[in-house]
Amino acid sequence: MKLPIVAYGDPVLKKIATDIDENYPQLGILIDNMFETMYAASGVGLAAPQIGLAIRLFVIDASPFVDEDDKEDKEDKEGLKNFKKVFINAKIEEETGEKWVFNEGCLSIPDVRENVSRHKNILVSYYDENFKLHKEKFTGLAARVIQHEYDHIEGKLFTDRINPLRKTMLKGRLDAIAKGAVKVDYKMKFPLMKKGR
């Protein structure tokens, strides 16, 4: 089932999410719905706060990066071919390597893309959908997508990581998104949209 994606301005996107356990109600269905919602919106990641749930859960399928034409990072992109994962109660243990800039977007902030600087390598501990514990290192685009989604469960958005002047310049567009003044081809829930529209 496709779920509405919560837009910029909703307080749930600013909350630090809470851990869950394997008894979380209908977890398997929720994960399936999150993947379906993400695919319908042409995303590569989706965190539970983006569907209104302040829990430490996000899903990723970074395979769309493989099809991009860009010759850069070809090797990095090849590693994303089957990069489909569920992260529950994730914790970034370590961020290392040079910081690098990449143009990021977010399903909760449609039509806004900005350059964001992040570490190249991370070490993450997380549970998968079967509640098996993993501790893994990720690098490049895989690390970036995880960091972006991880920010969501920490109550941060990619716009919190850009230059303050740039963010001030985006204020009008961000406010318009919160009010629903944006065209999207997927279901969204706008926090400041006037009733009856």
C-alpha positions as CSV (number, residue, x, y, z in Angstrom):
1,M,0.0,0.0,0.0
2,K,1.3,3.4,-1.0
3,L,1.5,5.8,2.0
4,P,1.4,9.6,1.9
5,I,4.9,11.1,2.4
6,V,5.0,13.8,5.0
7,A,6.2,17.2,3.7
8,Y,8.7,19.7,5.0
9,G,7.4,21.6,8.0
10,D,5.8,18.6,9.8
11,P,7.1,18.3,13.4
12,V,7.6,14.5,13.0
13,L,10.6,15.3,10.7
14,K,12.3,17.1,13.5
15,K,11.8,14.4,16.2
16,I,14.6,12.0,17.3
17,A,13.0,8.7,16.5
18,T,12.7,5.8,19.0
19,D,14.1,2.3,18.9
20,I,11.6,-0.6,18.1
21,D,11.8,-4.3,18.8
22,E,10.8,-7.4,16.8
23,N,7.3,-7.2,18.3
24,Y,6.5,-3.9,16.6
25,P,3.0,-4.3,15.2
26,Q,2.8,-5.5,11.6
27,L,6.5,-4.6,11.0
28,G,6.7,-6.8,7.8
29,I,3.7,-5.1,6.3
30,L,5.1,-1.6,7.2
31,I,8.4,-2.4,5.5
32,D,6.7,-3.7,2.4
33,N,4.5,-0.5,2.3
34,M,7.6,1.7,2.8
35,F,9.4,0.0,-0.2
36,E,6.2,0.4,-2.3
37,T,5.8,4.1,-1.3
38,M,9.5,4.8,-2.1
39,Y,9.3,3.1,-5.5
40,A,6.1,5.0,-6.4
41,A,7.9,8.2,-5.6
42,S,11.1,7.2,-7.5
43,G,13.2,7.5,-4.4
44,V,16.3,5.5,-3.3
45,G,15.5,5.7,0.4
46,L,12.7,6.3,2.8
47,A,12.7,6.7,6.6
48,A,9.7,6.0,8.9
49,P,9.4,9.7,10.0
50,Q,8.7,10.6,6.3
51,I,5.5,8.6,6.6
52,G,4.7,10.1,10.0
53,L,6.2,7.5,12.3
54,A,8.9,8.6,14.7
55,I,10.6,5.2,14.8
56,R,14.2,4.2,13.9
57,L,13.5,2.4,10.6
58,F,14.5,3.2,7.1
59,V,14.7,1.3,3.8
60,I,17.1,1.8,0.9
61,D,17.3,0.6,-2.7
62,A,20.1,2.4,-4.4
63,S,20.0,0.5,-7.6
64,P,18.6,3.5,-9.6
65,F,22.0,5.2,-9.3
66,V,23.5,2.4,-11.4
67,D,21.4,3.5,-14.5
68,E,22.5,7.1,-14.3
69,D,24.7,8.1,-17.3
70,D,27.3,10.0,-15.4
71,K,30.7,8.3,-16.1
72,E,32.0,9.4,-12.7
73,D,31.9,7.0,-9.8
74,K,31.3,4.1,-12.2
75,E,32.9,1.6,-9.8
76,D,31.0,3.0,-6.9
77,K,27.7,2.7,-8.7
78,E,28.4,-0.9,-9.8
79,G,28.4,-1.8,-6.1
80,L,24.8,-0.5,-5.7
81,K,23.3,-2.9,-8.2
82,N,21.8,-5.1,-5.5
83,F,21.9,-2.6,-2.7
84,K,18.5,-3.1,-1.2
85,K,18.4,-3.0,2.6
86,V,16.3,-2.5,5.7
87,F,17.8,-0.6,8.6
88,I,16.2,-0.9,12.1
89,N,17.6,0.9,15.2
90,A,20.7,1.9,13.1
91,K,23.6,3.7,14.8
92,I,26.5,5.2,12.9
93,E,29.5,4.2,15.0
94,E,32.1,6.0,12.9
95,E,32.5,8.5,10.0
96,T,35.8,8.6,8.3
97,G,37.5,9.6,5.1
98,E,37.5,12.8,3.2
99,K,34.2,14.8,3.1
100,W,32.8,15.1,-0.4
101,V,29.9,17.0,-2.0
102,F,27.0,15.5,-3.8
103,N,23.7,17.0,-5.0
104,E,20.9,15.6,-2.7
105,G,17.2,15.7,-2.8
106,C,14.5,14.4,-0.5
107,L,10.9,13.0,-1.1
108,S,9.7,15.2,1.8
109,I,11.2,18.3,0.1
110,P,10.2,18.0,-3.6
111,D,11.9,20.0,-6.3
112,V,14.7,21.2,-4.0
113,R,18.2,19.8,-4.6
114,E,21.3,21.1,-2.8
115,N,25.0,20.2,-2.5
116,V,25.7,18.4,0.8
117,S,29.1,17.5,2.2
118,R,29.3,14.1,4.0
119,H,32.1,11.7,5.0
120,K,33.1,9.1,2.4
121,N,33.1,6.1,4.8
122,I,30.9,5.0,7.7
123,L,30.6,2.1,10.1
124,V,27.0,1.3,11.0
125,S,25.4,-1.2,13.4
126,Y,21.7,-2.1,12.6
127,Y,19.2,-4.8,12.6
128,D,17.7,-6.1,9.4
129,E,14.0,-7.1,8.8
130,N,14.6,-10.4,10.6
131,F,16.1,-8.6,13.6
132,K,19.6,-10.0,12.8
133,L,22.3,-7.6,14.1
134,H,24.9,-6.4,11.5
135,K,27.9,-4.2,11.9
136,E,29.1,-3.1,8.4
137,K,31.3,-0.6,6.7
138,F,29.9,1.4,3.7
139,T,31.6,3.8,1.4
140,G,30.8,6.3,-1.4
141,L,27.2,6.6,-2.6
142,A,26.0,3.7,-0.3
143,A,27.4,5.5,2.7
144,R,25.8,8.8,1.6
145,V,22.3,7.3,1.1
146,I,22.5,5.7,4.6
147,Q,23.7,9.0,6.1
148,H,20.8,10.9,4.5
149,E,18.2,8.4,5.8
150,Y,20.0,8.2,9.2
151,D,19.6,12.0,9.5
152,H,15.8,11.5,9.2
153,I,15.7,9.2,12.3
154,E,17.9,11.8,14.1
155,G,15.4,14.6,13.4
156,K,17.5,16.2,10.7
157,L,16.9,17.1,7.0
158,F,19.5,17.6,4.3
159,T,18.6,21.3,4.3
160,D,20.0,21.4,7.9
161,R,23.4,20.6,6.4
162,I,23.7,23.4,3.9
163,N,25.2,26.8,4.2
164,P,22.9,29.0,6.4
165,L,22.8,31.7,3.7
166,R,21.7,29.2,1.1
167,K,19.0,27.9,3.5
168,T,17.8,31.5,4.0
169,M,17.5,31.9,0.3
170,L,15.4,28.7,0.1
171,K,13.0,29.8,2.9
172,G,10.2,30.9,0.5
173,R,10.3,27.6,-1.4
174,L,10.4,25.5,1.8
175,D,7.4,27.4,3.2
176,A,5.5,26.9,-0.1
177,I,6.2,23.1,0.2
178,A,4.8,23.1,3.8
179,K,1.6,24.8,2.5
180,G,1.2,22.3,-0.3
181,A,2.1,24.8,-3.1
182,V,4.2,22.2,-5.0
183,K,3.3,19.7,-7.8
184,V,4.2,16.1,-7.0
185,D,3.2,12.8,-8.7
186,Y,3.0,10.9,-5.4
187,K,0.8,11.1,-2.3
188,M,1.9,13.7,0.2
189,K,0.6,15.2,3.5
190,F,1.3,18.9,3.9
191,P,1.4,20.3,7.5
192,L,0.2,23.8,6.7
193,M,-2.2,23.1,3.8
194,K,-5.4,25.0,4.3
195,K,-8.4,22.7,4.8
196,G,-11.0,22.5,2.1
197,R,-8.5,22.8,-0.8
